[in-house]
Amino acid sequence: MALEKRLKAKRFFCSLSDDEINRLAASLQGRDLSRFSPADLLSMIKQNPKMLWSMRKLMM
């Protein structure tokens, strides 16, 4: 099961364009990922709504 989720994540990130990866990286810049909060997630959704909507498939 865990291996399947990792494979899904790999496929998703490999399908992103350079521009999408850059936008995702920019939205993570300056955030302490060890203390990632729901407020941080909401902020990222506001910055990248389409990309994060497509990432929901990784959670299933």
Secondary structure, 3 states (H helix, E strand, C coil): CHHHHHHHHHHHHHHCCHHHHHHHHHHHCCCCHHHCCHHHHHHHHHHCHHHHHHHHHHHC
